[in-house]
Amino acid sequence: MKWRAALARIAAMVFKEVRQMVRDPGTIGMMLMMPIVQLTIFGFAINNDPRRLPMALEIGDSSQFARSIDAALRNTTYFRVTHVVSEPGEGERLLKDGAVQFLVTVPADFGRDLVRGDRPQLLVTADATDPASTGNAIGAIQQAVDGALAQDLIGPLALRGQAIGPGASPVDLVIHRSYNPEGITSHNTVPGLLAIVLSMTMVMLTALSVTREVEQGTMENLLATPLRPFEVMVGKIVPYLVIGVVQMAVILLAAQVVFDVPFEGSVTLTLGSTLLFMVTSLALGFMLSTIAASQLQAMQMSFFYMLPSILLSGFAFPFRGMPVWAQWLAELLPTTHYIRLVRGIMLKGWTLGDAAWELGVLAVMLGVLGTVAVRRYQDTVA
């Protein structure tokens, strides 16, 4: 019967495809690893309610009330006090460097004003370059302060809170959102988008370079030329570098004209940092192209790299909301360091000294990836 003949032909085709898949263990491994990686990242690493955010305390008062606030902030799960500052401007420097997310300042005579019923101010300065990291935490500060003072304002002092009104706080919590006062999401997203777009273009396109030569049979022509491996690598990445420069110009122009993202730092430093990141991404893509056995496998490896780059780098989700193991994994990604650079320069006005560490990390990555890529290419042509 015709339907039996059709089923036999389909079964033969299925058998042929299965045999072809078995002969490509890399593709099977990628298919099995991708859902595991996604489950791990989304199930364990992603957290939109960050806890244990680094905080600096600047306490200018020696009263019992100030000590109670200190203890309450240390005991809440939202924060971990990493610095206690005493010099003027030190807390602001820590915020600018990204060492802390919050700075809480208890002014002098805080306890005296509280006893008098003057409702003293408590200044909270937050690094708002990523608004998603600060929302719930700011509310936790108010709860911690009110809870601490509720235990101290007893007896005759209980009237201080009652005089203000039911449900009101005896302290005026003054919130200052540094670098993004209005909490505009695009100010955080657009600079990060520059990193993602460049990474996708540089890595994915370059990853196809060597495998395309092999599959099209033009590798033999390259082997017949006097070009050295390093010269071949440079020749292949320069065209994509030009494409990346055009993309960078378009995104930065849109950031200024369309999204009105502030640009506090140096344009030269931004261009230099972006160029370093692009070359690092190109070296990574070239290295992947020397490892992959086919263009399909090169694309799969590129996607396998891009997934954690988007999810773990701090672009899509708060970096400090991830567990420590995920943060350490993210530190291995060039995208993580470039996002810090471009946000620091554009939003915080980073200078070369502020950006030196992240630039150094990218430079080391470039050296390692470039060396591996050249050696892998030498093995390919040998």
C-alpha positions in Angstrom: 0.0 0.0 0.0 1.1 3.6 -0.7 1.0 4.7 2.9 3.2 1.8 4.0 5.7 2.7 1.3 5.6 6.4 2.4 6.2 5.3 6.1 9.2 3.2 5.0 10.7 6.1 3.1 10.2 8.4 6.1 11.7 5.8 8.5 14.8 5.6 6.2 15.1 9.3 6.3 14.8 9.4 10.1 17.4 6.7 10.4 19.8 8.7 8.1 19.3 11.8 10.2 19.9 10.0 13.5 23.1 8.5 12.1 24.3 11.9 11.0 23.6 13.4 14.5 25.5 10.5 16.2 28.5 11.4 14.0 28.4 14.9 15.3 28.8 14.6 19.1 29.5 18.3 19.5 26.0 19.2 18.3 24.4 16.5 20.6 26.4 17.8 23.6 25.3 21.4 22.8 21.7 20.3 22.7 22.0 18.5 26.0 24.0 21.2 27.8 21.9 24.2 26.7 18.8 23.4 28.8 21.0 22.5 31.7 22.8 25.9 31.5 19.5 27.7 31.1 17.9 25.9 34.1 21.0 26.6 36.2 21.1 30.3 35.3 17.4 31.1 35.6 16.9 28.8 38.6 19.9 29.6 40.8 21.7 32.7 39.5 19.0 35.2 38.5 17.5 37.2 41.4 15.5 40.4 40.9 15.6 41.1 44.7 19.3 41.4 45.5 20.5 40.8 49.0 23.8 41.4 50.9 24.5 44.5 49.0 27.8 46.2 50.0 27.2 49.3 52.2 29.5 52.0 53.7 28.6 53.7 56.9 29.7 57.2 57.8 28.7 57.8 61.5 29.3 61.2 62.9 27.4 60.7 66.1 28.3 58.6 69.1 24.9 58.3 70.7 23.1 55.0 71.5 20.7 55.7 68.6 23.5 55.8 66.1 24.9 52.6 67.4 21.5 51.0 67.2 21.1 52.0 63.6 24.6 50.6 62.9 23.6 47.3 64.4 20.3 47.1 62.6 21.8 47.7 59.2 24.4 45.0 59.8 21.7 42.5 60.9 19.4 42.9 57.9 19.8 40.4 55.0 19.7 43.2 52.4 23.1 44.6 53.3 26.6 43.8 54.4 28.6 46.7 55.8 32.0 46.5 54.0 33.4 49.9 54.9 33.1 52.4 57.8 34.4 55.7 56.6 35.5 58.7 58.6 37.1 61.1 56.1 34.9 63.5 54.0 34.4 62.3 50.5 35.6 58.8 51.1 32.1 57.3 50.9 31.4 59.1 47.6 34.6 57.7 46.2 33.6 54.2 47.1 30.3 54.7 45.4 32.0 56.0 42.2 34.4 53.1 42.2 31.6 50.6 42.5 33.0 49.2 45.8 29.7 49.8 47.6 26.0 50.2 46.5 24.9 52.3 49.4 26.3 55.0 51.7 24.4 55.8 54.9 25.4 58.9 56.7 24.5 59.6 60.3 25.2 63.3 60.9 26.7 64.8 64.0 24.2 65.7 66.8 21.8 63.1 65.4 21.0 61.7 68.9 20.6 65.2 70.4 18.2 66.3 67.7 16.2 63.0 68.1 15.8 63.5 71.8 14.7 67.1 71.3 12.0 65.8 68.9 13.5 67.7 65.9 13.2 64.6 63.5 16.8 64.5 62.4 17.8 63.6 58.8 19.5 60.4 57.9 21.2 60.6 54.5 21.1 57.5 52.2 23.2 57.8 49.0 22.6 54.9 46.5 24.4 54.0 43.3 21.4 54.1 41.0 23.1 53.2 37.8 21.1 50.0 38.0 17.7 51.0 39.5 16.6 47.4 39.9 19.3 46.9 42.6 18.1 49.7 44.9 14.3 49.7 45.0 13.6 47.1 47.7 16.8 47.8 49.5 15.9 51.4 50.2 12.7 50.3 51.8 14.6 47.9 53.9 16.8 50.7 55.3 13.7 52.6 56.5 12.4 49.4 58.2 15.7 48.7 59.8 16.1 52.3 61.2 12.5 52.4 62.5 12.8 49.0 64.1 16.1 50.0 65.8 14.8 53.3 67.2 11.6 51.7 68.4 13.6 49.8 70.9 15.4 53.0 72.1 12.5 55.4 72.1 10.8 54.0 75.2 9.7 55.5 78.4 9.7 59.3 78.3 11.3 59.2 74.8 8.3 57.3 73.4 6.5 60.7 73.1 9.0 61.7 70.4 7.7 59.2 67.9 4.0 59.8 69.0 4.4 63.6 68.6 5.2 63.2 64.9 2.1 61.2 64.2 0.9 57.6 64.1 2.9 55.5 61.6 5.4 58.2 61.0 9.1 57.7 61.3 11.0 59.7 64.0 13.8 60.1 61.4 13.6 61.9 58.1 15.2 59.5 55.6 16.7 61.6 52.8 17.4 59.4 49.6 19.9 60.6 47.1 20.1 58.4 43.9 23.5 59.1 42.5 24.3 58.9 38.8 20.6 58.3 37.8 18.4 60.4 40.1 15.2 59.8 38.2 15.8 56.0 38.0 15.5 56.0 34.2 16.0 52.5 33.0 17.4 53.4 29.6 20.4 55.2 31.3 21.4 51.7 32.5 20.2 49.6 29.6 21.6 51.5 26.6 25.3 51.5 27.6 24.9 47.8 28.4 23.3 47.2 25.0 26.4 48.6 23.4 28.4 45.7 25.0 25.8 43.0 23.9 25.5 44.2 20.3 29.3 44.5 19.8 29.8 41.1 21.5 27.2 39.4 19.3 28.7 40.9 16.1 32.4 40.4 16.9 32.2 36.9 18.3 29.6 35.3 16.0 30.8 36.7 12.7 34.5 36.0 13.5 33.7 32.5 14.7 32.7 31.6 11.2 35.9 32.8 9.6 38.2 29.8 9.7 35.5 27.1 9.5 34.1 28.9 6.4 37.5 28.6 4.7 37.7 24.9 5.5 34.2 24.1 4.3 34.5 26.2 1.1 37.9 24.6 0.4 39.8 27.9 0.3 42.0 27.0 3.3 44.5 25.5 0.8 44.8 28.9 -0.9 45.7 30.5 2.4 48.2 27.9 3.2 49.9 28.6 -0.1 50.4 32.2 0.7 53.4 33.6 2.7 51.0 34.9 5.4 51.9 34.0 9.0 49.2 32.9 11.4 49.2 36.2 13.2 48.9 38.1 9.9 46.0 35.9 8.9 44.2 36.5 12.1 44.7 40.3 11.9 43.6 40.3 8.3 40.4 38.5 9.1 39.4 40.6 12.1 40.0 44.1 10.7 36.9 44.1 8.5 34.7 43.1 11.4 36.5 45.7 13.5 35.3 48.4 11.1 31.8 47.1 11.3 32.0 47.3 15.1 33.2 50.9 15.0 30.1 51.8 12.9 27.8 50.0 15.3 29.5 51.8 18.2 29.0 55.2 16.6 25.3 54.4 15.9 24.5 53.3 19.4 26.4 56.1 21.1 24.7 58.7 18.8 21.3 57.1 19.6 22.1 57.1 23.4 22.7 60.9 23.2 20.0 62.0 20.7 17.2 59.5 21.3 17.5 58.3 24.9 19.3 61.4 26.4 21.8 59.2 28.3 24.2 61.4 30.2 27.8 61.3 29.1 29.9 62.4 32.1 33.3 60.9 31.2 35.8 61.2 28.4 34.9 60.4 24.9 38.5 59.3 24.2 38.4 56.9 27.1 35.1 55.5 25.9 36.4 54.9 22.4 39.7 53.4 23.7 37.8 51.0 26.0 35.4 50.0 23.3 38.2 49.3 20.8 39.9 47.1 23.4 36.7 45.2 24.0 36.0 44.7 20.3 39.5 43.3 19.7 39.1 41.0 22.7 35.8 39.8 21.4 37.3 39.3 17.9 40.1 37.2 19.3 37.6 35.1 21.2 35.6 34.6 18.0 38.7 33.7 16.0 39.7 31.2 18.7 36.2 29.5 18.6 36.5 29.3 14.8 39.7 27.3 15.2 38.0 24.9 17.6 34.8 24.3 15.7 34.6 21.6 13.1 31.9 23.3 11.0 30.1 26.6 10.6 27.1 25.2 12.5 29.2 24.2 15.4 30.9 27.6 15.4 27.4 29.3 15.6 26.4 26.9 18.4 29.6 27.7 20.4 29.0 31.4 19.9 25.5 31.2 21.1 26.7 29.1 24.1 29.0 32.0 24.9 26.4 34.7 24.4 23.7 33.3 26.7 25.7 33.8 29.9 27.1 37.0 28.6 23.6 38.5 28.4 22.3 37.0 31.6 25.3 37.1 34.0 27.1 40.2 33.0 24.8 42.6 34.7 23.1 43.7 31.5 19.7 42.0 32.0 19.7 41.3 35.8 21.3 42.9 38.8 24.9 41.6 39.1 25.0 41.7 42.9 21.8 39.7 43.0 23.5 36.6 41.8 25.2 34.1 44.1 29.0 34.3 44.5 29.7 31.3 42.2 27.7 33.0 39.4 29.6 36.3 40.0 32.9 34.5 39.7 31.8 32.9 36.5 30.7 36.3 35.1 34.1 37.7 35.9 35.5 35.4 33.2 33.4 37.1 30.5 34.8 40.2 28.7 31.3 41.6 28.5 31.1 41.9 32.3 34.1 44.1 32.5 33.2 46.2 29.5 29.7 46.9 30.8 31.3 48.2 34.0 33.6 50.4 32.0 31.0 51.9 29.7 28.5 52.6 32.5 31.3 53.9 34.8 32.6 56.3 32.1 29.2 57.5 30.8 27.2 57.7 34.0 29.9 58.2 36.8 32.5 60.1 34.9 35.3 57.6 35.4 38.8 58.7 34.6 41.6 56.6 33.3 42.6 55.8 36.9 39.1 54.7 37.8 39.0 52.4 34.7 42.5 51.1 35.0 41.6 47.8 36.7 38.8 46.8 34.2 41.0 47.9 31.2 43.8 45.7 32.6 41.6 42.7 32.9 40.4 43.1 29.3 44.0 43.5 28.2 45.0 40.2 29.9 42.0 38.5 28.3 43.1 39.8 24.9 46.6 38.4 25.4 45.4 35.0 26.5 42.7 34.7 23.8 45.0 36.0 21.1 47.8 33.6 22.0 45.4 30.6 22.1 43.8 31.6 18.8 47.2 31.9 16.9 48.4 28.6 18.3 45.2 26.9 17.4 45.4 28.3 13.9 48.9 27.0 13.6 47.7 23.6 14.6 44.9 23.9 12.0 47.3 24.7 9.1 50.0 22.2 10.2 
